[in-house]
Amino acid sequence: MSALVSGRTGDWEIVIGMEVHAQVVSNAKLFSGSSAVFGASPNHHVSLVDAAMPGMLPVINAECVKQAVITGLGLNAKINKFSVFDRKNYFYADLPQGYQISQFKHPIVGEGEVQIELADGSSHIIGVERLHLEQDAGKSLHDQHPSKSYIDLNRSGVALMEIVSKPEMHSAEQAAAYIKKLRSILRYLGTCDGNMEEGSLRADVNVSVRKPGEPLGTRTETKNLNSVRFIMQTIEYEVQRQIELIEDGGAVTQETRLFDTTTGMTRTMRGKEDAHDYRYFPDPDLLPLNFDDAFIADLKKDMPELPDEIKSRMVTEYGLSSYDANVLTEEKEVAAFYELASAGRDRKITANWMSVELFGALNKAGIDLAQSPVSPEQLGGLVDLISDGSISGKIAKEVFAEMFETGKDAKQVVDEKGLKQVSDEGAIISMIDKVLASNQDKVDEYRSGKDKLFGFFVGQVMKASKGQANPGMVNQILKQKLDT
Amino acid sequence: MSDLLKMTATQAVFSLSQKEISSIELTNAYIDAMETTSALNNYVTPTIEIAKQMAENADKAYAAGSAGPLAGLPIGVKDLFCTKDTQTTACSGILKGFTPTYESTVTSQIWQSGGVMLGKLNCDEFAMGSSNETSIFGPAVNPWSAKDGAALSAGGSSGGSASSVAAGSALMSVGTDTGGSIRQPAAFCGVVGLKPTYGRCSRWGIVAFASSLDQAGPFTRTVGDSALIFSAMAGHDSKDSTSASVSVPNFSDVVNSSVEGMRIGIPGEYHMDGMDDEITRIWKQGRSWLEQAGATIVDISLPHTKYALPCYYIIAPAEASSNLARYDGVRYGNRVDAETLDEMYEATRAAGFGEEVQRRILIGTYALSAGYYDAYYLKAQQVRRLIKQDFDSAFNNVDAILTPTTPTAAFELGAKISDPITMYLNDIFTVPANLAGIPGISVPAGLSKQGLPLGLQLLAAPFREDRLFSVASAIETQAQFSLAPARAAGELS
């Protein structure tokens, strides 16, 4: 199924493919011993190899190879035991060697897949064409001097995984779900930190349109998008632009485009005629990568549980809804928090409290889960008090607010504020008797058939107890009194 | 003192260890010879102070009984090896003034073994050339003179390395060989030149020409000296992914082992049309020497030989076009300023690279271009595999192969520089070994009618340099070649 877009001349189908560049989590760069950590002052993480000094040679970092294989396994992909590093030749000031070492004909990982879920509950498989390892370039700084550009080589040589999807996405929503899911998988695996703002994860998006059933249209590639929002905006803009262009009698040109974050529009970066001839050839400084089944099996053994597996466990074992399970597994940290908070207690109640109250409060405070003033154990403590009837759901909200404010345990808040639920039968009976006595007219109406008034009596009793009466007991005793 | 320059390295090590001479004496003799032979233009950056310091250290090491295998031996280094704090230019305008902060693996192993650095030696620009005439410093000159007295090429690309050893301004030297750049100048200058197995010596810190072909090796006056210095140069280096993890024997032990019973192949394809009679003569001479020494001569075929040169002139420039992209004026070396980045690249590279280097960059760029890659580069790699297979099957049958090193003796400076194809033909016998990654050695075998040295080449299976040394020393013993170039340092000639 694919969402169609209507134009003046009929419906259009959108075809989207994505090339994602994911920075590999590793201490050192792909072919040198320099640190790959983000944020050092310019040119402080640069070795002789990174600066392409004469006579310097690349040596593969085995850790990065492992990370690529782990990622391949996480994408259910074919792992290629034989792969080759090629040189991609082009000149740019922040590319010291004059070529990027990449993998062209023989990538380390072949075909795989990513499963995505959309808001309408539908689920889709998006094919992955390949994953290969390559070096990042340095950074050109054009705003430091009126006439000169500065070059920062800290990023030069850092390992990237380029993950190429098949052209199997058909809406901006699908594309967004794909990049989010891919990011989530990478973060679970610990092979990329997924930090889009710092550029650890960025996407080139290929978009084309066609009339349903027709061959693929000409595509454009928009480079270097570093947020889900920009990806969606790019697709929406490109789809409109291309449809209008074709419907006005024009044609889409195959070209590379740039997204302008201020206008939300894309513009031409370079046309096909200016496209580089990269003159790929196998890098003679490096031997082909060869590893055996045991190497893969070893990595497989230590694979963490992935979001799809956790999600299905949450649905079948914990009884959570598919929606809740999705929310709780999108981020590795959220799933881990939830598993801790809900261990040994009511999974569903914990899920509700986490996704509604905790996330709501975090959102409002503008902080993320890592900074939550309420720990998983503390949230669990609150759920315990609800489950054993010590407090009602309503009181729990008040308790939670206080916990979030002060970082105190639920039990401490309840004790200090005297919020413990009243489950003393005598006390509840006496409250009920008072309410009934002062509302004799309503009692008569109820007994003559106006059932709906039951809720009114419950409300009055709860009000009288300042919300602390055990609602289950109130219901039960009220019913007895009114119906006899 | 007068005999100092005549000593072989092996003799010098003995005299040094017996305290008959000191390293500083020996080194000073060579420093004087560098001065008196300066017209040969061998040294582009002499390092006199460093040499004296290293010689003093060597003398201390002998005194302390901690001398390494090369302690006190004066050695010159091709200007393609990066040397810490000493200018390294690859004899190119684009790197003039470039001083590395690091030392190549091969040279640092030599210094660790006690070698004394005399200076940096002339070569073709980025090792691209067969006559040393593409050097920004002008050509290194051959110490040998033809009877008519014209100045001769020392060969190339390691012209300065060969000429200095022949002229007595270096006891030994190191060079690199991508298509014959050690063996051809060694033959032209009448010295021993070894191109080791690809992967035997680390390429780390050597300015790259063609990565899959480049290999460092020594120039010496005798086969024994070659084994001595080579043992110090070779070995696995984790900084070079193509360096082989193969143990290094002490090659000095095998130099004089007998060739009796060895099988020596003579490849029919190396009989080239129009080859000098003198070359044919010396080749036959070598064959009979080895027979006399007890070896069995076997006629063999290397059927793809004729494709080696065109194949080489695709692969080497292709790799070079990419390897030389880093000389862009951005980080080091010379820059010619311009308005835009692209203009800066163009101006810098046009001014910095000489004609031959530019030609090879263009050939290589073309060979790798979309639409031509399959027809040129890919095809050349396929041919390369066939050439390798030729040698593999030959070495199933023979222990070594005997060929001439070059199709002619040394030619006059200026004779071929304007005709690149004729110049490239010089490498016809040496290029196959680089393509196959096998070791080769050129050993002086005699003189031409013009009185110029002629070399014989021996080839062996990968990592069998030991066989090269024993066969080469058999030829050396019978050839009785005596080093007597007209333009050598006084006491040598």
Interface residues (C-beta under 8 A of the other chain):
Chain A: L48 A51 A52 M53 P54 G55 M56 L57 P58 V59 I60 R87 N89 F91 Y92 A93 P96 Q97 G98 Y99 S149 I151 D277 R279 Y280 F281 P284 D285 L286 L287
Chain B: F81 C82 T88 A90 L95 F98 P100 T101 Y102 S104 R203 W204 G205 I206 V207 A208 A210 S211 S212 S238 K239 D240 S241 T242 A318 E319 S321 S322 L324 A325 R326 D328 V330 R331 Y332 L341 D342 Y345 T365 L368 S369 A370 Y373 Y377
